Amino acid sequence: MKSKKNILCIGAGYVGGPSMAMIAYKCPDYRITVVDINSDRIDAWNSEELPIYEPGLDKIVKKTRGRNLFFKKDIENQIKENDIIFVSVHTPTKTYGAGADMAADLQYWEKTARQILKYSRSSKIVIEKSTLPVKTALAMEKILSSAKGKFRFEVLSNPEFMAEGTAISDLENPDRVLIGSHQTKSGLKARAELIKIYSRWILKEKIITSNIWSSELSKLVANAFLAQRVSSINSISALCEKTDADISEVAEAVGMDSRIGNKFLKAGIGFGGSCFKKDILNLVYLCRYYGLKEVASYWENVVKINEYQQERFVANILNGMFGTLAGKKICILGFAFKADTGDTRESPAIYISQKLLAEHAELIISDPKALKNAAADLSGIKGKVKYIEDPYEAASGCHALLILTDWDLYMNLDFRKIYKTMVKPAFIFDGRNIIDHKKCFSIGFNVYPIGKPALSHFKI
Ligand SMILES: NC(=O)c1ccc[n+]([C@@H]2O[C@H](COP(=O)([O-])OP(=O)(O)OC[C@H]3O[C@@H](n4cnc5c(N)ncnc54)[C@H](O)[C@@H]3O)[C@@H](O)[C@H]2O)c1
């Protein structure tokens, strides 16, 4: 028998899986089904080893899977059965044709809209969860309303603000939930339906509403602002390395200003992940499309500084290690784009590894969760690469350690033990400023942090 409280999510990725698991967990009287065209992904969601690593995710999937959370492959049937449909398919940067390398590739979205139209046998609420360029909902509505007079499709925008690595706590206790709708009777009715779901566990004042376009744009802008802070502090780290200033001290002093705040002010090798770069480029594309070339170039520079920071890091390694890396063994600690995830999409480690291999260095890559993805990212690239999970084993016999991900694990390593097994002089390039630099220097390492003077045992 068809229940009134059925929800479908199309796209079982980093957003679809965790966000639907949270709704299932908080709303036991709703039946949530997640579908995907990638059947291996669905198998993994139904297995003991979930397709993504996210702290706390295992626990809530175990509690809900088979109870009111289901991962299925029969997309056609599921569209027929469910009247509330979240869409969280990916929206990568377009790699071809008009807008290549900037605009969002909306082919997955459009295919989903056409599937919904083709298989629907009743009216539906369709909710954009993917991050989309402004006015995508309009395109979706045009497709959905092409079968005139049959059923009604009300499109809402409900962008996801969770961050990988903290997805479960972000979903459980979000800063805000944003719902964009048309201000029509049916739009407001659909919006109320979605508010009903979120208000099961989220305070009413944190559920905010807007028109659809504001909602779509807010997600792009939130990511652009976060990335802009990272690039701002990283640009200043370059200046610190040329002077006697220390970026951690500068960031502390600046961040204590309550108008600025101290979050996202940590210098490092730059942002990664599937979203920041893609969403900024998308914003840049939109600005250009509307003839706002100054605004476009302002945001484009956020991405340029991010790339510059990674180039600088590689140049510092090369300079520090006497201008040559050929035949030297370099241990990379951390390949994921941030701690607490196995995701390596757009990870700075990819670019840095490629550059080091081009210098004929040998790489030994270590990461607690991302080695499978790292091997896929570097497959087909010429050079010697080994993958070793244990950081002590990975570092043994190496000339240098690079810290590329801020895993807690690396803060607490026994660097004295590691130093003994490395080739001397031994180097550390701390791309995340997470270890005790003075202590490592006193052990014997030559230490190169970001945005601080290097601690070198060489007199020249
Ligand atoms: N990853 C994040 O941290 C994050 C956070 C907030 C928002 N977002 C946004 O959410 C969206 C999804 O991101 P993600 O990281 O979950 O992507 P993802 O690549 O992990 O997952 C997307 C899934 O959609 C599936 N898919 C594509 N077309 C389909 C179709 N027609 N039918 C069924 N399944 C289909 C793919 O097979 C894939 O498994 C993107 O727009 C992204 O920008 C991501």
The ligand as a Tripos MOL2 file, in Angstrom:
@<TRIPOS>MOLECULE
LIG
   44    48     1     0     0
SMALL
NO_CHARGES

@<TRIPOS>ATOM
      1 N1         30.0530   16.8590   -1.7660 N.am      1 LIG1
      2 C1         29.7160   17.8730   -0.9820 C.2       1 LIG1
      3 O1         30.3020   18.1170    0.0620 O.2       1 LIG1
      4 C2         28.5590   18.7700   -1.3630 C.ar      1 LIG1
      5 C3         28.0440   19.6520   -0.4090 C.ar      1 LIG1
      6 C4         26.9710   20.4530   -0.7560 C.ar      1 LIG1
      7 C5         26.4420   20.4020   -2.0450 C.ar      1 LIG1
      8 N2         26.9740   19.5590   -2.9600 N.ar      1 LIG1
      9 C6         26.3560   19.5090   -4.2970 C.3       1 LIG1
     10 O2         25.4960   18.3630   -4.3410 O.3       1 LIG1
     11 C7         25.5240   17.7740   -5.6640 C.3       1 LIG1
     12 C8         25.9330   16.3180   -5.5650 C.3       1 LIG1
     13 O3         27.2620   16.2630   -5.0630 O.3       1 LIG1
     14 P1         27.9120   14.9030   -4.5740 P.3       1 LIG1
     15 O4         29.2290   15.2500   -3.9750 O.co2     1 LIG1
     16 O5         26.9140   14.1290   -3.7960 O.co2     1 LIG1
     17 O6         28.1300   14.1640   -5.9940 O.3       1 LIG1
     18 P2         28.4400   12.6430   -6.2420 P.3       1 LIG1
     19 O7         29.1560   12.5750   -7.5430 O.co2     1 LIG1
     20 O8         29.0650   12.0340   -5.0270 O.co2     1 LIG1
     21 O9         26.9860   11.9650   -6.3990 O.3       1 LIG1
     22 C9         26.1190   12.2020   -7.4500 C.3       1 LIG1
     23 C10        25.4500   10.8850   -7.8270 C.3       1 LIG1
     24 O10        24.4110   11.1260   -8.7750 O.3       1 LIG1
     25 C11        24.3300    9.9820   -9.6290 C.3       1 LIG1
     26 N3         23.5770   10.3240  -10.8450 N.ar      1 LIG1
     27 C12        23.9290   11.1630  -11.8570 C.ar      1 LIG1
     28 N4         22.9460   11.2170  -12.7820 N.ar      1 LIG1
     29 C13        21.9290   10.4090  -12.3400 C.ar      1 LIG1
     30 C14        20.6420   10.0540  -12.8400 C.ar      1 LIG1
     31 N5         20.1840   10.5620  -13.9920 N.pl3     1 LIG1
     32 N6         19.8890    9.1970  -12.1290 N.ar      1 LIG1
     33 C15        20.3330    8.6790  -10.9670 C.ar      1 LIG1
     34 N7         21.5380    8.9860  -10.4250 N.ar      1 LIG1
     35 C16        22.3320    9.8360  -11.1120 C.ar      1 LIG1
     36 C17        25.7760    9.6290   -9.8660 C.3       1 LIG1
     37 O11        25.9210    8.2980  -10.3250 O.3       1 LIG1
     38 C18        26.3860    9.8570   -8.4760 C.3       1 LIG1
     39 O12        26.4350    8.6820   -7.7020 O.3       1 LIG1
     40 C19        26.4510   18.6500   -6.4800 C.3       1 LIG1
     41 O13        25.6830   19.6140   -7.1450 O.3       1 LIG1
     42 C20        27.3200   19.3240   -5.4370 C.3       1 LIG1
     43 O14        27.8100   20.5620   -5.8730 O.3       1 LIG1
     44 C21        28.0010   18.7250   -2.6430 C.ar      1 LIG1
@<TRIPOS>BOND
     1     1     2 1
     2     2     3 2
     3     2     4 1
     4     4     5 ar
     5     4    44 ar
     6     5     6 ar
     7     6     7 ar
     8     7     8 ar
     9     8     9 1
    10     8    44 ar
    11     9    10 1
    12     9    42 1
    13    10    11 1
    14    11    12 1
    15    11    40 1
    16    12    13 1
    17    13    14 1
    18    14    15 2
    19    14    16 1
    20    14    17 1
    21    17    18 1
    22    18    19 2
    23    18    20 1
    24    18    21 1
    25    21    22 1
    26    22    23 1
    27    23    24 1
    28    23    38 1
    29    24    25 1
    30    25    26 1
    31    25    36 1
    32    26    27 ar
    33    26    35 ar
    34    27    28 ar
    35    28    29 ar
    36    29    30 ar
    37    29    35 ar
    38    30    31 1
    39    30    32 ar
    40    32    33 ar
    41    33    34 ar
    42    34    35 ar
    43    36    37 1
    44    36    38 1
    45    38    39 1
    46    40    41 1
    47    40    42 1
    48    42    43 1
@<TRIPOS>SUBSTRUCTURE
     1 LIG1         1 GROUP 0 **** ****
